[in-house]
Amino acid sequence: MILFLLNLPVTIVCFTLSAAIFIHVKRTWVQKNKDPYKKLNEIVNGLFCALLGILYHLYVLKFGNNLTGIARSSLTLELALNGMVGILSVMFVMSIWALSQKIKTIKNPELLQNVNNYELFCERLKLQYKPSVKRKFTHLLPLAVVSGIVMVFWILNNNPVYSYQGRWKHYALFFVVIFGMDFALTFLIGDLIRLFDYSYMPRIVGELYARGLTPTELDTFSSTSIMVFGFAPFLLFDFPLFFIILLIASVADGMASIFGIIAKKIGFSHEFPKGSTKTIEGYIGGSFFAFLCTLFGGFFSNTFGFSNPSVWSLEILLSLGTILSVVVFLVDIATSTKIRASDNYLNPLACGIVAIIYLYLIGVPF
């Protein structure tokens, strides 16, 4: 009962944000100029957000695992308390920040003509937007966050003064959950403010959005949250599988775009199919880095003790990387033609499902 009550606030946050997404879907459904696939992506976004509220409870159970905690007798309750504080505190700060900006616009209506004018924001973005390599390096954030958290807890665990007594992996991975949910839900709240009432948007947050959004995302949600939602379910499996899928969803996808941008800048790009924004160079880059991400994910897991090197061997990683690189290529091709659903969730889902099937067939635990 106590565990349920500790997890309930986080679940309520996810369900509330999911409901807000579906309210947006309903009110914009009749817009004739809106791409049907944007509507599909928004529905998937809403479903994934609600699913995250359920997955959160499973994360607490998985990483608590009925072990003894450091600060409390139950690791499960300790993680649930940490998660509730870590996630709700960020949501609280975001809410207060948004309300303070709304109060500023009430006191100074001139802000609605410049700083908090969404039509003006859209016009400026359309005029100033240029695809750049710098924008795509934000895709490295999930890699930096997850690997950074793992290494910090690994270092602390090897410190004789401050040791997690062999449970550092449980703490590390649950902090990945907290940071990941904070990251995804923060961007989602920003999107909802942007789409519902821009008068709540703090100036600094608006400037950050201007650097990360594309013109095609102005009337819908950004790709950030749904990318995290796409690989979140795989955290219920063993770390190597989760980390590989995360790397493919973020790094490989970002590198595909970077390859395409560089190819266009040097005048050596080949659009495929004709009229698409995607290029053959981008497909090659994405597939190649999906292969590299699989190798790196496996080696990282083996190095920090999340997997057995004799099980996640080089041969297994090479074969799995080859298969997943093909999957990424096929998803990219499919989403560039008739199926214009977002590859930000299709890639992790497709790669994850295929990886699970392959690992099951060859007898590798996942």
Secondary structure, DSSP 4 states (H G I P E B T S, - for coil): -HHHHHHHHHHHHHHHHHHHHHHHHHHHTT-TTS-HHHHHHHHHHHHHHHHHHHHHHHHHHHHHTT---SSSS-HHHHHHHHHHHHHHHHHHHHHHHHHHHHHHHHH-GGGGGTTT-HHHHHHHHHHH----HHHHGGGGHHHHHHHHHHHHHHHHHTBTTB--TT-HHHHHHHHHHHHHHHHHHHHHHHHHHHHH-GGG--HHHHHHHHHH--GGGTTS--HHHHHHHHHGGGGGS-HHHHHHHHHIIIIIHHHHHHHHHHHHHTT---BSSTT-S-BHHHHHHHHHHHHHHHHHHHHHHHHTTSS-TTTS-HHHHHHHHHHHHHHHHHHHHHHHTT--S-HHHHHHHHHHHHHHHHHHHHT---
